Amino acid sequence: MKIRTVEHLRAPVSRTGLALDPIEVSNDEVISGRLIEPRTGTWYRIEDGIADLLPHAFRNAERYAAFCHLHGLDLGPAPSTTTLPDANAATQIKFFSEHRDAYEAEVVVSPFYEVFDRVTIGRWIGRTISKDMLVAEIGCGSGRQTLPLLRAGVDVIALDLSEDMLRVARRKALGEDRIGQVDFVVASAENLPLADKIFDAAVIFGSLHHFSQPPAALLEVGRIMKLGSHFYMLEPHKSPVRFVFDWMMRRWMLWKEEANEAPLFTENQFQAWLGAGGFDIHCSYGTYLPPHLFYLIKGSKAERLLATTDMVFNAIPGLRRLGGVIIAEAVKQHYQHVPTAMNRDSQDTPEVRV
């Protein structure tokens, strides 16, 4: 984690500013250390360059105990404001810890997703993202979209509930010599440990259907965005022909997944949730063909096929809502002011102890 990133970070839930207590530093990067709430003494660990800013109820007790033993620390006080344990969050953490390697093989390098990513978010990055932007990627997983963002020349704060997935993402960024552009943070989407109104763009790509409270997560996205900033989100669509995909997946399983209880979304939901966060939103749809087809047709032919069918079906009113995914492209237009103690605390100035 870069030293200068501390000014962008806040304690989860309370959103108070944090003081940096570094233990090991290499150039501008904190390899290990603590982020401390000055008022309470509650602290959050930084280990292997990754900041753990999960709410207290979500913490990995074994990792904190090992960190304390290694550095001769005690756990310190619990935060004054916290959240209740979350069964879905615990399930997601466990699933991605156990299926981290399978996810890489089944999703990240799959023939379908390689084409799918280029046609969807790849084209949005090309027309929307410019060099030197600050981008938040929420639910970044193992860095599948983090790397394309970094290649566009932006700085990224990439957040995920799974520390195991973030470790994979960090290795990838190191492998491309782009670690100076990115910070990885273990975090809950419903309690983003980020300051208000600082991001030029944000992305949630195929992660909302894993979150425990999607509306709350999208309100958090609205809180951290600058006016005029851009947001991109892609998720499974509650299509009337979804049963075709489900039938094919039962016969030819392409990947395993652990979603939340309501993993399919509609345009009405996106409009309501993002509208509440101050966004002007445009929805489109994609993936009208079974993903299985792209294991048979590959390369440039596959990309042309997917892009063409998406364009044609989106232009036909009676057919556009049959797409397997729904895409939201939004612009932050206004703020919803909520005068709470948490909002006041979010303006605390961070401190760095070096």
C-alpha positions as CSV (number, residue, x, y, z in Angstrom):
1,M,0.0,0.0,0.0
2,K,1.4,3.4,-1.0
3,I,2.0,5.9,1.8
4,R,0.1,8.7,-0.1
5,T,-3.0,6.5,-0.3
6,V,-3.7,7.0,3.4
7,E,-5.4,10.3,2.7
8,H,-8.0,8.4,0.6
9,L,-8.8,5.8,3.3
10,R,-11.2,5.8,6.2
11,A,-12.2,3.4,8.9
12,P,-15.0,1.1,7.9
13,V,-18.5,2.0,9.3
14,S,-17.4,5.1,11.3
15,R,-15.5,6.6,8.3
16,T,-13.0,8.4,10.6
17,G,-9.6,9.3,9.3
18,L,-6.7,6.9,9.9
19,A,-3.1,7.3,11.1
20,L,-0.4,5.2,9.4
21,D,2.0,3.3,11.7
22,P,4.4,1.6,9.2
23,I,6.5,-1.4,10.2
24,E,8.2,-2.2,6.9
25,V,8.4,0.3,4.0
26,S,10.0,-0.1,0.6
27,N,10.3,3.2,-1.3
28,D,6.7,4.6,-1.2
29,E,5.1,1.3,-0.4
30,V,4.1,0.1,3.1
31,I,4.7,-3.7,3.1
32,S,3.5,-4.1,6.7
33,G,2.1,-1.8,9.3
34,R,-1.1,-0.6,10.9
35,L,-3.8,1.9,10.1
36,I,-5.1,3.4,13.4
37,E,-8.2,5.2,14.4
38,P,-6.7,8.1,16.5
39,R,-9.8,8.6,18.7
40,T,-10.2,4.9,19.8
41,G,-6.9,3.2,19.1
42,T,-8.6,0.6,17.0
43,W,-6.2,-0.6,14.3
44,Y,-6.3,-2.4,11.0
45,R,-3.4,-4.4,9.6
46,I,-1.4,-4.0,6.5
47,E,0.3,-7.2,5.5
48,D,2.2,-8.1,2.3
49,G,1.2,-4.7,0.9
50,I,-2.5,-5.2,1.4
51,A,-4.6,-3.1,3.8
52,D,-7.3,-5.0,5.7
53,L,-10.1,-2.6,6.3
54,L,-12.9,-5.0,6.9
55,P,-15.5,-4.2,9.5
56,H,-14.5,-5.8,12.9
57,A,-17.2,-8.5,12.7
58,F,-15.7,-9.8,9.4
59,R,-12.1,-10.0,10.5
60,N,-10.0,-13.1,10.1
61,A,-9.0,-13.7,13.8
62,E,-6.2,-16.1,12.9
63,R,-4.5,-13.7,10.6
64,Y,-4.7,-10.9,13.2
65,A,-3.4,-13.2,15.9
66,A,-0.4,-14.2,13.7
67,F,0.3,-10.6,12.8
68,C,0.3,-9.6,16.5
69,H,2.6,-12.5,17.4
70,L,5.0,-11.6,14.6
71,H,5.3,-7.9,15.5
72,G,4.8,-8.1,19.3
73,L,1.5,-6.3,19.3
74,D,-1.8,-6.6,21.1
75,L,-5.2,-6.6,19.4
76,G,-6.2,-3.3,20.9
77,P,-9.7,-2.0,21.4
78,A,-12.7,-2.9,19.2
79,P,-14.1,-0.1,17.2
80,S,-16.9,2.0,18.8
81,T,-19.1,1.5,15.8
82,T,-19.3,-1.8,14.0
83,T,-21.7,-4.0,12.0
84,L,-23.3,-7.3,12.8
85,P,-21.9,-10.6,11.4
86,D,-23.0,-11.3,7.9
87,A,-23.7,-14.9,6.8
88,N,-23.5,-14.1,3.1
89,A,-20.2,-12.3,3.5
90,A,-18.8,-15.3,5.4
91,T,-19.9,-17.6,2.7
92,Q,-18.3,-15.5,0.0
93,I,-15.0,-15.3,1.8
94,K,-15.0,-19.1,2.3
95,F,-16.0,-19.8,-1.3
96,F,-13.3,-17.7,-2.9
97,S,-10.7,-18.9,-0.5
98,E,-11.4,-22.5,-1.4
99,H,-12.0,-21.9,-5.2
100,R,-9.4,-19.2,-5.9
101,D,-7.4,-21.4,-8.3
102,A,-10.5,-22.8,-9.9
103,Y,-11.8,-19.3,-10.5
104,E,-8.6,-18.4,-12.4
105,A,-9.0,-21.5,-14.6
106,E,-12.7,-21.4,-15.2
107,V,-13.3,-17.7,-15.5
108,V,-10.3,-15.5,-15.9
109,V,-8.7,-17.4,-18.7
110,S,-11.8,-18.9,-20.2
111,P,-12.4,-18.4,-24.0
112,F,-15.8,-16.8,-23.3
113,Y,-14.7,-14.3,-20.7
114,E,-11.6,-13.2,-22.7
115,V,-13.9,-12.2,-25.5
116,F,-16.7,-10.9,-23.2
117,D,-14.3,-8.6,-21.3
118,R,-13.0,-7.0,-24.4
119,V,-16.4,-6.4,-25.9
120,T,-17.9,-5.0,-22.6
121,I,-15.7,-3.2,-20.2
122,G,-12.7,-3.1,-22.5
123,R,-14.6,-0.8,-24.9
124,W,-15.9,1.3,-22.0
125,I,-12.3,1.8,-20.8
126,G,-11.3,2.8,-24.2
127,R,-13.9,5.5,-24.6
128,T,-14.2,6.7,-21.0
129,I,-11.0,6.3,-19.0
130,S,-8.1,8.7,-19.4
131,K,-4.7,8.7,-18.0
132,D,-4.1,9.9,-14.4
133,M,-7.7,9.3,-13.3
134,L,-8.3,7.8,-9.8
135,V,-10.5,4.7,-10.2
136,A,-12.2,2.6,-7.5
137,E,-12.8,-1.0,-8.4
138,I,-15.2,-2.7,-6.0
139,G,-15.2,-6.4,-6.0
140,C,-12.0,-6.7,-8.0
141,G,-11.4,-10.4,-7.2
142,S,-8.1,-11.6,-8.6
143,G,-7.6,-8.5,-10.7
144,R,-9.3,-9.5,-13.9
145,Q,-10.4,-5.9,-14.7
146,T,-7.8,-4.3,-12.5
147,L,-5.0,-4.9,-15.1
148,P,-6.9,-3.4,-18.1
149,L,-7.6,-0.3,-16.0
150,L,-3.9,-0.1,-15.0
151,R,-2.8,-0.5,-18.6
152,A,-5.0,2.6,-19.4
153,G,-2.6,4.6,-17.2
154,V,-4.9,5.3,-14.2
155,D,-4.4,4.8,-10.5
156,V,-6.7,2.2,-8.9
157,I,-7.8,1.4,-5.4
158,A,-9.0,-2.2,-5.8
159,L,-11.2,-3.6,-3.1
160,D,-12.6,-7.1,-2.4
161,L,-14.0,-9.0,0.5
162,S,-11.5,-11.9,-0.1
163,E,-7.9,-11.3,0.9
164,D,-6.9,-14.5,-0.9
165,M,-8.2,-13.2,-4.2
166,L,-6.4,-9.8,-3.6
167,R,-3.1,-11.7,-3.0
168,V,-3.5,-13.1,-6.5
169,A,-4.3,-9.7,-7.9
170,R,-1.3,-8.1,-6.3
171,R,1.0,-10.8,-7.8
172,K,-0.4,-10.0,-11.2
173,A,0.2,-6.3,-10.8
174,L,3.8,-7.0,-9.6
175,G,4.3,-9.2,-12.6
176,E,3.4,-6.4,-15.0
177,D,5.4,-3.9,-12.9
178,R,2.3,-1.8,-12.2
179,I,2.2,-2.0,-8.4
180,G,3.0,1.7,-8.2
181,Q,-0.4,2.4,-9.7
182,V,-2.6,0.3,-7.5
183,D,-3.6,-0.3,-3.9
184,F,-5.4,-3.4,-2.8
185,V,-7.8,-3.2,0.2
186,V,-9.8,-5.9,1.9
187,A,-13.2,-4.3,2.4
188,S,-16.9,-4.7,2.5
189,A,-18.8,-3.1,-0.4
190,E,-21.5,-1.9,2.0
191,N,-18.9,-0.1,4.2
192,L,-16.3,1.2,1.8
193,P,-13.3,2.5,3.8
194,L,-12.9,5.4,1.4
195,A,-13.2,9.2,1.7
196,D,-16.1,11.1,0.1
197,K,-16.1,12.6,-3.4
198,I,-12.6,11.6,-4.5
199,F,-12.9,9.2,-7.5
200,D,-13.0,10.1,-11.2
201,A,-14.5,6.7,-12.1
202,A,-15.6,3.4,-10.5
203,V,-16.3,-0.1,-11.6
204,I,-18.4,-3.0,-10.3
205,F,-18.0,-5.8,-12.8
206,G,-19.9,-9.0,-12.1
207,S,-19.6,-8.6,-8.3
208,L,-22.9,-7.0,-7.2
209,H,-24.6,-10.4,-7.2
210,H,-22.1,-11.5,-4.5
211,F,-22.8,-8.5,-2.2
212,S,-25.1,-8.9,0.8
213,Q,-26.9,-5.6,0.3
214,P,-26.6,-4.3,-3.3
215,P,-28.7,-1.1,-2.7
216,A,-26.4,-0.1,0.2
217,A,-23.3,-0.9,-1.8
218,L,-24.4,1.4,-4.6
219,L,-25.2,4.2,-2.2
220,E,-21.6,3.9,-1.0
221,V,-20.4,4.2,-4.6
222,G,-22.4,7.4,-4.9
223,R,-20.8,8.7,-1.8
224,I,-17.2,8.3,-3.0
225,M,-17.6,9.7,-6.5
226,K,-16.9,13.3,-7.7
227,L,-19.5,15.2,-9.6
228,G,-19.3,14.3,-13.3
229,S,-17.4,11.0,-12.6
230,H,-18.2,7.8,-14.5
231,F,-19.5,4.5,-13.2
232,Y,-19.7,1.1,-15.0
233,M,-21.5,-1.9,-13.8
234,L,-22.3,-5.3,-15.4
235,E,-24.4,-8.0,-13.8
236,P,-26.5,-11.0,-14.6
237,H,-29.9,-10.0,-16.0
238,K,-33.3,-11.3,-14.9
239,S,-34.1,-12.2,-18.5
240,P,-37.3,-14.0,-19.4
241,V,-35.2,-16.6,-21.2
242,R,-32.7,-17.1,-18.4
243,F,-33.9,-20.7,-18.1
244,V,-32.1,-21.5,-21.3
245,F,-28.7,-20.6,-19.8
246,D,-29.6,-22.4,-16.6
247,W,-30.5,-25.6,-18.6
248,M,-27.3,-25.5,-20.6
249,M,-25.2,-24.9,-17.4
250,R,-26.7,-28.1,-15.9
251,R,-25.6,-30.0,-18.9
252,W,-22.2,-28.4,-19.5
253,M,-21.0,-26.6,-16.3
254,L,-18.5,-23.9,-17.3
255,W,-17.8,-22.5,-13.9
256,K,-18.9,-22.7,-10.3
257,E,-20.4,-19.8,-8.4
258,E,-21.6,-18.8,-5.0
259,A,-24.0,-15.8,-5.4
260,N,-26.3,-14.0,-3.0
261,E,-29.9,-14.9,-2.5
262,A,-31.1,-12.6,-5.4
263,P,-28.4,-12.7,-8.1
264,L,-30.4,-11.5,-11.1
265,F,-31.1,-7.8,-11.7
266,T,-33.5,-5.6,-13.7
267,E,-33.3,-2.1,-15.2
268,N,-35.9,-0.8,-12.7
269,Q,-33.6,-1.9,-9.8
270,F,-30.6,-0.3,-11.4
271,Q,-32.5,3.0,-12.1
272,A,-33.8,3.1,-8.5
273,W,-30.6,2.2,-6.7
274,L,-28.3,4.4,-8.8
275,G,-30.7,7.2,-9.0
276,A,-30.8,7.3,-5.2
277,G,-27.0,7.7,-5.3
278,G,-27.2,10.7,-7.5
279,F,-26.4,9.1,-10.9
280,D,-27.9,9.6,-14.3
281,I,-27.9,6.1,-15.8
282,H,-28.1,4.4,-19.2
283,C,-28.8,0.7,-19.3
284,S,-28.0,-1.7,-22.1
285,Y,-28.0,-5.5,-22.4
286,G,-25.6,-8.1,-23.8
287,T,-24.8,-11.8,-24.3
288,Y,-27.7,-13.1,-26.3
289,L,-25.9,-16.2,-27.3
290,P,-25.0,-19.1,-24.9
291,P,-21.4,-18.7,-23.5
292,H,-20.8,-22.3,-24.4
293,L,-20.7,-21.3,-28.1
294,F,-17.5,-19.3,-27.5
295,Y,-15.6,-22.4,-26.4
296,L,-16.1,-23.5,-30.0
297,I,-15.7,-20.2,-31.8
298,K,-12.6,-18.2,-30.7
299,G,-10.5,-15.2,-31.4
300,S,-11.5,-12.3,-33.6
301,K,-14.4,-14.2,-35.0
302,A,-15.8,-14.7,-31.6
303,E,-15.4,-11.0,-30.7
304,R,-17.1,-9.9,-33.9
305,L,-20.0,-12.3,-33.2
306,L,-20.5,-11.2,-29.7
307,A,-20.2,-7.5,-30.5
308,T,-22.5,-7.8,-33.5
309,T,-25.3,-9.7,-31.8
310,D,-25.2,-7.4,-28.8
311,M,-25.5,-4.4,-31.1
312,V,-28.3,-5.8,-33.2
313,F,-30.5,-7.2,-30.4
314,N,-30.1,-4.0,-28.3
315,A,-31.6,-2.1,-31.2
316,I,-34.8,-4.2,-31.3
317,P,-37.2,-3.1,-28.6
318,G,-39.0,-6.5,-28.3
319,L,-35.7,-8.4,-28.1
320,R,-33.2,-6.2,-26.2
321,R,-34.4,-7.4,-22.8
322,L,-33.6,-11.0,-23.6
323,G,-29.8,-10.4,-22.9
324,G,-28.1,-12.5,-20.3
325,V,-26.4,-9.5,-18.7
326,I,-27.4,-5.9,-17.9
327,I,-25.0,-3.1,-18.2
328,A,-25.2,0.3,-16.4
329,E,-23.2,3.3,-17.6
330,A,-23.8,6.2,-15.2
331,V,-22.6,9.7,-14.5
332,K,-22.6,11.2,-11.1
333,Q,-24.9,14.3,-11.2
334,H,-25.7,15.3,-7.6
335,Y,-25.2,14.3,-3.9
336,Q,-27.7,13.1,-1.4
337,H,-26.8,14.9,1.8
338,V,-27.3,12.9,5.0
339,P,-26.2,14.8,8.1
340,T,-24.9,12.0,10.2
341,A,-22.0,11.7,12.6
342,M,-20.4,9.3,10.1
343,N,-20.4,11.9,7.4
344,R,-18.9,14.5,9.6
345,D,-16.2,12.0,10.6
346,S,-15.3,11.4,7.0
347,Q,-13.6,14.7,6.8
348,D,-11.0,13.9,9.5
349,T,-7.5,14.5,8.3
350,P,-5.3,11.4,8.2
351,E,-2.0,11.3,10.0
352,V,1.2,9.5,8.9
353,R,3.8,8.4,11.4
354,V,7.0,7.6,9.6
